[in-house]
Structures are given as structure tokens and as C-alpha cells.
């Protein structure tokens, strides 16, 4: 909502010349490393290429090696004990003895050779290759679009800056002209129409200069956005 008490800080000259020594090629290289859309397109292309390798691997024979250890315990297992008087008694077999007695192990070796799967895996490989090519095209198109956007923003910024400089000179000229008109008007040798006309020229030039100043500021922030360093 509108806040009547809000105050806005004017743009200083230092802010306006921050990009005067830059070039679109350098900005584009920075944007390639920082712009999120390019990073996303690059990662998508890399993922698609990895997927091609994964699907291609499914066409190769597979060798499997496995092994295992097994033992068992039951609380009903008992062993007989013969006493000195030939009497027989029974005792539960403890954990450690059962684990040792019931111990077993195994090793398995297998080979799986894909001979005929109705072409399903080869079709999957073809689709993966197409997806990789598509992801590569998306990445390249994203880079081309980024270059165009960076260059357009740069030239818009420089045009706005040159316009701002020209309008500053125009404001200086109209300011001096208005000063002279005011002196003549105060001396009574100039009509109010001429005075108002001179004042309108100065006001219009001032408004245009302020507009060009903020146009330059916005264009410079667009370039900062593409380079991943947008701040206010």
C-alpha cells in the first residue's frame, strides 16, 4: 500500500558508472557460470548422458557372485547325559553350541546373457540417446538465449547511459538559459510567456534525465541478475 512517509534514496553518479568498463562477452562468461537456468540445463544434459551409459550397460552380460552364512537355534534342542549309574538325563543345548553345530555356508556364481528380449532394451537405448540429444539441444538453446539477453541488456544499458549523459548536458544548457531568462524577466524586459516556456524546457529536460538515469539503473540490475550478483 501507498506510504506517504516513505523516502527514496537518489541514485549517485558512482552507481551509474559501475558497468562503464565492462563488455558483454565477459558478462556472458560470468553468466554461464552463475545463471541458474544454465546450470539446470547442463545438469539435465549430464544426467541424460549418464542414463545412456546405464541403459547401454543392460545390454552386456551380467556376472553375479553371492555367498552367505547361516545358523539356527531352538529352545527345545536337548542333549542326553549318561550318569555314572547309567542313568540318562537331558540338558538344553546352549546358544553357542547350537550356533556352532548348525553352522552352514554357501557360495554362488551366475552369469546372465541377454539374448532376446523382443528388442526392449535396444529400444530403451535408442530413446535414451534421443533424450540425451534433446537435453544437449536444450542446453545450447539456453546458452544462445542467455547470450542474446545479456547482449540486449548491455546495449540497452549503454544506450540509456549515453542518453543520460546527453540529457545532463541538456539540463545544464537549459539551466543556464533559464537563469538568463529569469534575470531578464525580473528586469521586466521579458514576457511571462517566454519565462514559462524556458521553465517548461528545463523541467522537461530534468524529467527526461531522471528517467534515463533509472533506465540505466534497471538495465544494469538486469545484467547483475544474469550474472548472479543482483543486489540493491
Backbone bond lengths (Angstrom), bond angles and torsions (degrees), N, CA, C in turn:
res aa  C-N    CA-C-N  psi(-1)  N-CA   C-N-CA  omega(-1)  CA-C   N-CA-C  phi
1 X - - - 1.456 - - 1.526 111.74 -
2 X 1.310 115.31 156.83 1.465 121.08 -178.67 1.520 110.63 -64.98
3 X 1.312 116.12 133.57 1.459 121.98 179.77 1.528 108.78 -122.31
4 X 1.327 117.60 103.90 1.477 120.58 -176.29 1.522 113.09 -60.35
5 X 1.332 117.68 -28.21 1.455 120.15 -176.63 1.526 113.24 -84.21
6 X 1.319 118.20 -2.78 1.463 121.04 -177.87 1.522 110.19 -65.54
7 X 1.334 115.48 140.35 1.460 121.73 177.86 1.518 108.63 -122.93
8 X 1.317 117.00 140.17 1.452 122.39 -176.19 1.526 110.10 -114.74
9 X 1.316 115.21 136.96 1.455 120.47 -179.43 1.519 109.86 -83.39
10 X 1.310 115.92 132.92 1.456 120.65 -179.11 1.527 109.96 -72.04
11 X 1.324 116.90 151.44 1.455 121.61 176.37 1.522 109.13 -79.05
12 X 1.326 116.16 130.02 1.461 117.70 179.10 1.521 110.40 -92.16
13 X 1.325 115.90 169.26 1.461 121.45 -176.60 1.521 111.83 -66.20
14 X 1.332 117.60 -33.23 1.463 120.66 -179.64 1.522 110.93 -62.05
15 X 1.342 116.20 -40.62 1.460 120.45 178.35 1.517 111.44 -62.09
16 X 1.314 116.35 -36.47 1.460 120.33 -174.42 1.523 113.47 -75.82
17 X 1.320 118.69 -20.37 1.461 119.54 -178.81 1.532 111.34 -106.36
18 X 1.340 116.64 16.21 1.471 120.32 -176.47 1.520 112.21 -62.70
19 X 1.334 118.38 -30.37 1.467 121.63 -175.92 1.527 112.22 -106.57
20 X 1.313 117.66 13.49 1.457 118.96 -173.69 1.531 113.13 -66.35
21 X 1.353 117.32 -26.57 1.459 119.94 -178.45 1.513 113.95 -99.44
22 X 1.303 118.81 12.36 1.455 122.46 -176.73 1.522 110.86 -95.44
23 X 1.328 116.16 170.79 1.462 121.11 176.75 1.520 108.39 -140.21
24 X 1.326 118.16 153.86 1.471 120.57 -175.64 1.519 113.26 -65.11
25 X 1.328 118.02 -30.66 1.472 119.84 -179.51 1.524 110.74 -65.32
26 X 1.329 116.95 -44.80 1.457 120.16 178.39 1.514 112.05 -65.63
27 X 1.336 116.25 -38.92 1.464 120.56 177.62 1.517 110.85 -63.81
28 X 1.322 116.03 -38.87 1.466 119.93 -179.69 1.525 110.69 -65.29
29 X 1.332 117.42 -42.02 1.466 120.65 179.02 1.526 110.86 -62.89
30 X 1.322 116.51 -39.25 1.462 119.91 176.57 1.518 110.87 -65.51
31 X 1.333 115.96 -41.68 1.460 120.61 -179.05 1.531 111.05 -64.08
32 X 1.339 116.99 -34.95 1.469 120.00 178.55 1.527 111.35 -60.08
33 X 1.327 116.21 -33.31 1.452 120.48 -178.22 1.524 113.00 -86.34
34 X 1.339 117.44 -22.20 1.455 120.37 -170.59 1.529 114.36 -112.76
35 X 1.333 118.14 -28.53 1.459 120.23 -171.77 1.528 110.33 -70.94
36 X 1.329 116.29 127.41 1.471 121.33 -172.23 1.526 112.22 -62.92
37 X 1.327 117.76 -37.85 1.469 120.23 -177.87 1.529 111.34 -63.13
38 X 1.324 117.11 -36.47 1.467 120.66 178.25 1.524 110.20 -69.97
39 X 1.324 116.42 -42.16 1.462 119.64 177.18 1.527 110.89 -59.32
40 X 1.331 116.49 -42.80 1.465 120.56 -179.93 1.527 110.89 -64.02
41 X 1.334 117.07 -42.64 1.467 120.59 179.83 1.527 110.87 -65.62
42 X 1.329 117.35 -38.83 1.459 121.07 178.99 1.526 111.15 -65.90
43 X 1.309 116.56 -44.22 1.470 120.22 179.12 1.528 111.40 -65.21
44 X 1.323 117.50 -36.76 1.467 120.81 177.25 1.525 110.63 -64.78
45 X 1.334 116.25 -40.86 1.465 119.72 178.23 1.523 110.64 -65.29
46 X 1.317 117.81 -43.04 1.466 120.98 178.98 1.523 111.26 -64.08
47 X 1.337 117.29 -39.62 1.456 120.60 178.27 1.532 111.08 -64.59
48 X 1.339 116.46 -40.14 1.467 120.19 179.12 1.527 110.96 -64.94
49 X 1.348 117.23 -38.65 1.462 120.11 178.39 1.536 111.39 -67.74
50 X 1.328 116.74 -38.55 1.460 119.82 176.23 1.525 110.82 -64.57
51 X 1.322 116.08 -35.23 1.464 119.86 179.48 1.530 110.87 -65.68
52 X 1.344 117.39 -35.72 1.469 120.60 176.53 1.525 109.62 -60.27
53 X 1.331 116.73 -45.18 1.474 120.17 179.20 1.521 110.83 -63.34
54 X 1.323 116.44 -38.67 1.462 119.67 -179.79 1.524 111.56 -65.69
55 X 1.324 116.40 -45.76 1.465 119.92 -179.58 1.527 110.76 -67.15
56 X 1.333 117.28 -37.74 1.471 120.19 178.71 1.536 110.27 -63.07
57 X 1.317 116.22 -34.62 1.461 119.79 179.61 1.519 113.04 -64.08
58 X 1.341 116.91 -24.06 1.458 119.93 179.62 1.529 112.54 -72.78
59 X 1.344 116.76 -12.52 1.466 120.24 178.05 1.532 112.05 -85.33
60 X 1.309 116.85 -14.15 1.466 120.64 -177.57 1.530 110.63 -87.42
61 X 1.338 117.30 154.52 1.476 120.01 175.29 1.518 110.80 -60.45
62 X 1.327 115.13 149.90 1.455 121.21 -179.11 1.520 109.65 -119.31
63 X 1.310 115.70 128.77 1.456 121.82 176.50 1.517 108.36 -108.87
64 X 1.318 116.46 130.12 1.458 120.87 -178.95 1.519 109.89 -119.65
65 X 1.287 116.09 139.95 1.456 123.25 177.78 1.515 107.74 -129.29
66 X 1.318 116.76 127.66 1.448 120.59 -178.14 1.510 111.80 -138.92
67 X 1.274 116.28 164.64 1.453 120.99 178.46 1.513 109.79 -164.87
68 X 1.319 116.28 165.75 1.444 119.04 -179.73 1.518 112.34 -164.58
69 X 1.306 114.10 159.35 1.465 122.50 175.43 1.517 108.00 -120.87
70 X 1.337 117.23 144.92 1.448 119.69 -176.51 1.532 109.82 -145.95
71 X 1.310 115.54 144.66 1.462 121.75 171.89 1.520 107.72 -154.12
72 X 1.319 116.93 175.95 1.462 119.50 -175.28 1.520 110.09 -151.72
73 X 1.325 115.33 162.29 1.464 121.54 177.57 1.518 108.83 -145.73
74 X 1.307 116.98 141.87 1.463 121.97 173.20 1.527 108.87 -138.72
75 X 1.297 117.60 141.44 1.478 120.78 -178.26 1.531 112.63 -81.54
76 X 1.344 117.50 -0.66 1.476 119.85 177.57 1.523 112.61 -98.58
77 X 1.350 115.86 -6.49 1.472 118.49 -179.07 1.524 110.23 -69.83
78 X 1.322 115.30 130.05 1.462 120.73 179.89 1.533 110.16 -135.31
79 X 1.291 114.88 159.87 1.457 120.47 175.26 1.535 107.86 -128.14
80 X 1.332 114.44 149.62 1.479 120.02 -177.43 1.516 110.37 -89.26
81 X 1.272 114.58 143.53 1.464 121.36 178.41 1.540 107.65 -124.81
82 X 1.327 118.22 124.29 1.467 123.57 -179.43 1.532 108.09 -96.60
83 X 1.286 114.67 122.15 1.455 119.09 -178.72 1.530 112.52 -80.50
84 X 1.344 115.99 179.81 1.472 122.02 -179.45 1.522 112.03 -65.69
85 X 1.340 114.72 -27.72 1.473 118.70 179.45 1.516 111.78 -95.64
86 X 1.341 115.03 22.18 1.475 122.44 179.52 1.534 113.09 66.46
87 X 1.318 115.13 12.27 1.468 116.93 175.24 1.531 109.74 -77.07
88 X 1.309 115.55 151.42 1.476 121.42 -177.84 1.527 109.19 -113.36
89 X 1.334 114.22 130.04 1.481 120.32 174.07 1.525 108.84 -128.80
90 X 1.300 116.34 165.97 1.474 121.48 -176.33 1.528 109.39 -123.80
91 X 1.335 113.72 143.85 1.465 121.33 -179.31 1.527 109.70 -136.50
92 X 1.328 114.26 137.52 1.484 118.33 177.27 1.524 110.19 -62.88
93 X 1.317 114.33 138.42 1.471 119.62 177.04 1.530 108.39 -79.95
94 X 1.320 117.92 129.58 1.469 120.31 -175.39 1.530 111.51 -76.36
95 X 1.353 114.15 173.29 1.472 120.79 -174.95 1.524 111.92 -58.30
96 X 1.304 116.94 -56.26 1.463 120.26 -172.39 1.525 111.94 -59.57
97 X 1.305 117.03 -38.12 1.465 119.30 -178.85 1.522 111.33 -70.32
98 X 1.347 116.01 -40.85 1.470 118.54 178.34 1.528 110.85 -64.59
99 X 1.335 117.33 -44.18 1.464 119.63 -179.63 1.515 111.14 -59.52
100 X 1.318 117.39 -37.82 1.463 120.82 179.67 1.520 111.85 -72.56
101 X 1.322 116.27 -41.07 1.463 119.72 -177.72 1.524 112.63 -72.07
102 X 1.342 116.99 -32.55 1.471 120.92 -176.74 1.528 112.89 -93.89
103 X 1.295 117.27 8.63 1.471 122.16 -175.92 1.528 111.12 -66.69
104 X 1.324 115.84 138.15 1.474 121.37 174.42 1.529 108.50 -150.48
105 X 1.301 115.88 160.61 1.470 120.86 179.73 1.514 108.88 -147.31
106 X 1.345 113.82 162.52 1.464 118.14 178.30 1.525 109.16 -152.44
107 X 1.342 116.21 157.30 1.456 124.65 174.98 1.524 107.49 -134.68
108 X 1.359 115.75 136.56 1.470 119.13 -179.77 1.526 109.50 -129.99
109 X 1.283 116.12 145.46 1.461 123.49 178.08 1.520 107.79 -135.03
110 X 1.352 115.63 129.72 1.459 118.59 -178.19 1.511 111.29 -140.85
111 X 1.304 117.63 158.22 1.457 123.78 176.89 1.521 108.47 -135.91
112 X 1.331 115.40 135.07 1.465 121.72 -179.34 1.523 108.05 -122.47
113 X 1.321 116.44 115.94 1.467 121.58 -178.92 1.521 108.37 -111.22
114 X 1.365 117.55 112.13 1.466 119.62 178.69 1.530 110.41 -72.58
115 X 1.310 116.17 110.76 1.472 121.04 -177.87 1.515 110.65 -101.13
116 X 1.314 117.46 -51.00 1.454 119.77 -177.79 1.527 109.40 -146.16
117 X 1.305 115.67 114.84 1.468 121.42 177.32 1.524 110.62 -126.03
118 X 1.335 115.28 31.19 1.460 121.15 178.91 1.534 111.80 61.31
119 X 1.341 116.21 27.44 1.469 120.70 177.62 1.513 114.65 72.22
120 X 1.328 118.46 10.88 1.466 120.68 -174.82 1.522 111.55 -64.23
121 X 1.319 117.04 -44.45 1.459 119.76 -177.20 1.523 111.82 -72.08
122 X 1.324 117.10 -35.62 1.466 118.90 177.23 1.524 110.61 -68.46
123 X 1.313 116.41 -36.84 1.468 118.72 174.73 1.528 111.02 -64.43
124 X 1.334 116.03 -39.01 1.465 119.96 178.07 1.523 110.47 -63.88
125 X 1.350 116.68 -37.00 1.460 120.25 178.14 1.533 110.50 -67.14
126 X 1.317 117.44 -41.36 1.468 120.60 178.37 1.527 110.99 -62.32
127 X 1.325 116.28 -42.26 1.467 119.59 178.06 1.521 111.71 -64.88
128 X 1.322 115.96 -38.76 1.466 119.62 179.18 1.531 110.81 -64.43
129 X 1.337 117.20 -39.50 1.460 120.78 177.62 1.527 110.95 -64.56
130 X 1.342 116.31 -41.07 1.474 119.92 178.43 1.524 110.51 -63.87
131 X 1.320 116.13 -42.35 1.465 120.07 178.47 1.528 111.16 -63.07
132 X 1.333 116.62 -37.05 1.462 120.10 178.44 1.527 110.95 -66.35
133 X 1.330 116.28 -41.80 1.468 119.75 177.17 1.517 111.36 -64.43
134 X 1.319 116.04 -39.47 1.473 120.04 178.65 1.531 110.41 -64.62
135 X 1.333 116.75 -43.30 1.467 120.11 179.09 1.523 111.01 -64.11
136 X 1.341 115.95 -34.86 1.470 119.25 177.62 1.523 110.52 -67.09
137 X 1.333 117.02 -40.64 1.467 120.49 177.79 1.528 111.25 -65.00
138 X 1.335 116.02 -40.08 1.464 119.68 178.46 1.523 110.53 -61.55
139 X 1.327 115.75 -41.93 1.468 119.83 179.13 1.529 110.84 -63.41
140 X 1.333 116.96 -45.72 1.457 120.08 -179.71 1.523 111.46 -64.33
141 X 1.334 116.53 -41.99 1.467 119.67 178.69 1.528 111.27 -64.69
142 X 1.330 116.01 -36.50 1.469 119.66 177.50 1.521 110.55 -64.38
143 X 1.327 116.77 -38.98 1.463 120.10 178.65 1.527 111.35 -68.12
144 X 1.340 116.12 -39.86 1.464 119.64 178.39 1.526 110.58 -64.02
145 X 1.332 115.88 -45.14 1.464 119.87 178.78 1.521 111.41 -62.33
146 X 1.344 115.91 -39.26 1.461 119.72 178.39 1.529 110.73 -63.83
147 X 1.328 117.05 -44.66 1.465 119.85 178.45 1.533 110.87 -59.27
148 X 1.326 116.35 -44.65 1.462 120.02 179.34 1.526 111.04 -61.85
149 X 1.322 116.49 -43.19 1.464 120.17 -178.71 1.526 111.62 -66.42
150 X 1.336 115.81 -41.41 1.465 119.77 179.50 1.524 110.72 -65.11
151 X 1.334 116.05 -46.23 1.462 119.13 -179.83 1.525 111.35 -64.02
152 X 1.338 116.96 -41.81 1.462 120.23 179.60 1.522 110.87 -62.90
153 X 1.346 115.94 -44.69 1.464 119.75 178.92 1.523 111.08 -64.41
154 X 1.324 116.78 -37.47 1.468 119.89 -179.86 1.528 110.98 -64.99
155 X 1.328 116.66 -49.21 1.461 119.00 -177.93 1.528 111.57 -69.20
156 X 1.327 116.83 -32.48 1.471 118.89 172.86 1.530 110.33 -63.19
157 X 1.330 115.59 -41.73 1.462 120.02 179.66 1.528 111.22 -62.85
158 X 1.340 116.27 -46.90 1.465 119.02 -178.82 1.522 112.04 -66.62
159 X 1.341 116.27 -36.37 1.468 118.77 177.34 1.529 110.62 -65.00
160 X 1.344 115.65 -40.36 1.462 119.64 178.21 1.524 110.81 -65.83
161 X 1.331 116.43 -36.51 1.459 119.38 179.99 1.530 111.28 -68.02
162 X 1.340 116.04 -43.65 1.460 119.21 177.48 1.527 111.36 -64.04
163 X 1.333 115.48 -37.98 1.465 119.26 176.51 1.516 110.39 -63.88
164 X 1.327 115.80 -40.66 1.467 120.31 179.06 1.527 110.29 -62.85
165 X 1.332 117.63 -42.99 1.463 120.30 179.05 1.527 111.04 -63.50
166 X 1.349 116.28 -42.54 1.469 119.19 179.47 1.525 110.98 -63.96
167 X 1.321 116.82 -40.63 1.461 120.11 -179.16 1.525 111.41 -71.01
168 X 1.325 117.72 -28.59 1.466 119.26 174.28 1.531 110.37 -62.87
169 X 1.346 115.57 -42.60 1.457 118.94 177.72 1.531 110.49 -65.78
170 X 1.330 115.28 -37.05 1.470 118.60 178.80 1.523 110.77 -65.19
171 X 1.334 116.58 -40.85 1.465 119.98 178.46 1.524 110.52 -63.11
172 X 1.339 117.00 -40.56 1.463 119.85 177.43 1.525 111.18 -60.51
173 X 1.351 115.10 -43.27 1.468 118.71 -179.39 1.526 111.15 -66.01
174 X 1.332 117.11 -44.24 1.465 120.08 179.52 1.530 111.34 -68.60
175 X 1.331 116.86 -30.64 1.463 119.97 177.62 1.527 110.47 -65.43
176 X 1.333 115.88 -45.01 1.466 119.44 177.49 1.522 111.21 -66.13
177 X 1.336 114.77 -40.23 1.470 118.70 179.20 1.519 110.74 -63.40
178 X 1.338 115.56 -43.07 1.463 118.59 -179.61 1.531 110.86 -66.05
179 X 1.348 116.99 -35.67 1.466 119.65 177.82 1.523 110.89 -59.54
180 X 1.329 115.35 -43.02 1.470 119.39 179.59 1.524 110.60 -67.90
181 X 1.338 116.29 -42.20 1.465 119.95 178.64 1.532 110.33 -61.13
182 X 1.320 116.41 -38.73 1.463 119.63 -178.80 1.527 110.84 -66.70
183 X 1.336 116.10 -40.66 1.460 119.34 177.78 1.527 110.86 -61.76
184 X 1.307 115.37 -42.71 1.471 119.53 179.81 1.522 111.18 -68.72
185 X 1.357 115.76 -36.65 1.462 118.83 178.59 1.524 110.65 -67.24
186 X 1.352 116.25 -42.13 1.468 119.55 178.50 1.512 111.24 -65.17
187 X 1.356 116.18 -28.64 1.470 119.59 178.60 1.525 112.02 -81.60
188 X 1.308 117.05 -6.94 1.458 121.18 177.31 1.503 114.93 82.99
189 X 1.340 117.89 16.17 1.470 120.36 -179.45 1.526 111.18 -105.37
190 X 1.328 117.03 8.82 1.469 120.69 -178.90 1.519 108.79 -135.54
191 X 1.315 116.10 139.98 1.463 120.34 -179.19 1.525 109.87 -77.22
192 X 1.320 115.08 160.80 1.465 120.48 178.90 1.523 111.53 -66.20
193 X 1.333 117.01 -28.38 1.465 120.45 179.44 1.524 110.24 -64.32
194 X 1.344 115.55 -45.32 1.468 119.01 179.80 1.533 110.70 -66.32
195 X 1.326 114.83 -36.28 1.470 119.15 178.93 1.531 111.27 -64.39
196 X 1.329 115.09 -46.54 1.471 119.21 179.19 1.528 110.69 -64.82
197 X 1.307 116.84 -38.80 1.467 120.50 178.38 1.527 110.64 -60.36
198 X 1.332 117.83 -43.95 1.466 121.79 178.42 1.529 111.20 -65.17
199 X 1.349 115.33 -38.96 1.469 119.15 179.04 1.528 110.96 -66.65
200 X 1.315 117.79 -39.70 1.471 121.49 178.69 1.524 111.52 -64.25
201 X 1.337 116.23 -38.84 1.467 120.00 178.05 1.529 110.73 -61.98
202 X 1.331 116.24 -43.28 1.457 120.61 179.52 1.528 110.99 -65.70
203 X 1.326 117.03 -43.55 1.472 120.58 -179.83 1.525 111.39 -63.62
204 X 1.342 116.26 -43.49 1.465 120.11 -179.56 1.526 111.08 -63.59
205 X 1.333 117.05 -42.36 1.458 120.52 178.94 1.527 111.19 -65.31
206 X 1.335 116.01 -37.74 1.465 119.77 178.85 1.519 111.23 -65.50
207 X 1.334 116.97 -44.04 1.464 120.98 178.47 1.520 110.74 -62.34
208 X 1.339 117.19 -43.65 1.466 120.44 178.91 1.518 111.51 -63.42
209 X 1.341 117.06 -37.49 1.458 120.30 178.69 1.529 111.06 -65.40
210 X 1.323 116.76 -42.98 1.467 120.52 178.44 1.524 110.37 -63.41
211 X 1.334 117.04 -41.22 1.463 121.02 179.07 1.525 110.94 -62.26
212 X 1.342 116.32 -43.28 1.464 120.06 179.44 1.520 110.78 -65.82
213 X 1.329 116.21 -35.70 1.470 120.36 178.52 1.529 110.82 -60.53
214 X 1.332 116.28 -45.29 1.466 118.83 -178.54 1.519 111.90 -76.82
215 X 1.326 117.75 -27.38 1.462 119.60 172.73 1.526 110.21 -61.70
216 X 1.316 115.48 -43.82 1.463 119.83 177.70 1.524 110.73 -63.55
217 X 1.304 116.67 -42.35 1.460 120.94 -179.43 1.525 110.87 -61.29
218 X 1.322 117.04 -45.76 1.471 120.90 -179.33 1.528 110.97 -64.40
219 X 1.344 116.83 -43.48 1.464 119.84 179.77 1.529 111.00 -63.60
220 X 1.315 117.14 -37.30 1.468 119.63 178.28 1.526 110.71 -67.12
221 X 1.330 117.63 -34.56 1.464 120.57 178.03 1.525 110.93 -71.69
222 X 1.319 117.57 -30.99 1.468 120.19 174.83 1.527 109.85 -62.97
223 X 1.323 116.30 -41.76 1.462 119.96 177.06 1.527 110.82 -64.86
224 X 1.312 116.77 -39.51 1.472 119.83 176.16 1.518 110.79 -61.33
225 X 1.321 116.43 -38.00 1.475 120.99 179.28 1.521 110.87 -61.23
226 X 1.329 116.40 -45.44 1.460 119.38 -179.92 1.518 111.88 -66.70
227 X 1.326 117.08 -27.48 1.463 121.42 -178.45 1.536 112.89 -91.44
228 X 1.334 116.41 1.80 1.457 120.42 177.01 1.504 114.23 73.02
229 X 1.321 118.63 27.26 1.470 121.17 179.78 1.529 111.00 -134.65
230 X 1.309 116.39 37.13 1.468 120.43 -179.63 1.514 110.00 -70.16
231 X 1.326 115.92 129.63 1.459 122.17 177.97 1.517 108.75 -152.77
232 X 1.331 115.42 161.41 1.457 120.70 178.00 1.522 109.13 -129.83
